[in-house]
């Protein structure tokens, strides 16, 4: 019983440390990095048959930080890493990379985070239109899991609903 308590305590501390790390680090790089990072992500996606997931946001945004924590939790990180090349695009205080957000139909007027999913060839497959990620502090991490599973590329012999395929 004592061992079980220690394991539970260690798990809680590990989760808290991971959350604290996401909360304190700079998630979104300098706005000038956006175009080169998207270009590099498209090359990687083409070579690895993954999709590009573009996350428009800012380091000041609490909901953007929650989304990043959810992207990297123990359930979502394997799905993300196996199927997507993630690019964080810094929009500053809605004055930077606005043209990129418009190009990928990410409506910044409602707030951030906004997401776009591109095929390995750079075709826009999805962009947030219904504000589903703008209030991340009210959303369960399972919503991010469902999103990642829905938009991951299908591989031969795999079902679109399989999490680990």
N, C-alpha and C positions, 0 to 999 in steps of 0.2 A: 504494500500500500504506500509506503514511504517513497519507493522508487517511482511509482506512478505520479505522485505529487511533484517529484523533482522533474520528471519528464514534462509534465504539464506546465510547470513554472518555466522551464527552459524554452518551451514552445512559445509561451506568451512573451517572454523577453526577446526571443528572436524576431517575432512579428513586430513588436514595439520598436526594436532597433531598425528593422527594415523600413517601417513607416517613418521613423524619425530621420533616417537617411534620405528618403524621398522628400520629406518636408523641408530639409535644410539645404539640399543641393540645387544647383542651377539646372533645371530640366531643359529649358529652351535656350539654345545657343544665341550668339550674336545674330541679329536679323540678316546680316550680310551672308551668313552661312547657308541660308535656305536654298538658293538655287543650286550651288555645288552639291549640297547634301541630297537634294532630290535627284539630281543627275546621277550621283554615285549609287543611290538606292535603286534607281531604275536599272543600272548596269548589274548590280548584285541580284536584283529580282529576276532579270532575264537569265542570268547564269544559273540561278538556283531554283527557278520555277516557283518563286514566291510572289506575293502581292506586296505592294507598297502601301503602307498605312501612314497617312499624313495627319499629324495632330497639330492643329493651329491653336496657339494659346500664348500665355505669358507667365513669367516666373512669379508675378504678383498675384496670380489667380488661384484661389483656394480650391475651386472645383477642378482646375487643371492638375493640381497636385494630387487630389484624390484619384483622378483618373489614372495618373501615373502609378500610384500605389496599387490600384486594381490591375493595371496592365502587368505589373511585376510580382503579383502575389503567387503563391505556390500552385494555384489552379490555372491561372491565365498565362503565366510566363512560358510554360512549355508550348502552349498553343501559339502564342505570339512568336516565339523564337523559331518554331518549325515552319511557320506559314507566312510570316510577314517580315518586311524590312521597315522598321519604324523610323519615321523622320519627325522630329519636333520642329515646328516652324514658329518662330517668335514674331508675334504681331505687335509687340510693344504694347502701348495703350491705344491700340486700334489705328496706328499711324504707320506701321511697318508691314511690308509684305501683303498689303491689301490686294494688290493686283494678282498675287498668287492665290489668295483666298477666292477671289472672283473667278480666276481661271478654273479652279477646281470646285466651283459652286458651293463654297463654304460660307454661309451667310453670317458674317461677323456682326451685323447690326443687332442680333439677338444676344450676343455675348460669346464667350468661349468657355470650355473647349469646343471646337468644331473638328470633325473628322472627314477625311476623304480616303477612299480605297481605290487604288489603281491596279490594273492588271500588270503582268510582267512586261507588257508592251507599252505601258503608259496610258492606257485607255481608262477614263474615269468610269468606275463601276458603281460608285456610291458616294454620296456626300450627305451629311446630316441636314435634314430639312425640317424636322419636327421637334427640335430642341431637346432631344432625348438625353444628351450628355451635358447640358448646361447647368444642371443642378445636381452634380455628382454626389454632393453630401447627402442627398436624399435617395440615392440609387444604390441598390445592392451590387456587390461585385459580380453576382451571377448574371446581371444584365450585360456586363462587359464580356463574360464568358459566352453568352448567347450570341452577342455581336461578332466576336472573333470566330466562333464556329460557323456562323451564317456566311461570313465573307471570306473565309479561308479558301484557297484554291482546292478544287476537287482533284484527287489523284486517282489514276486507274485502279479499280478494284476497291475503292473506298466509297462509303456513303457520305453524303454531305453533312449528316448529323453526327458522325462519329467524332468524338473529341480528340482521340489519340491517333488518328490515322493520318 
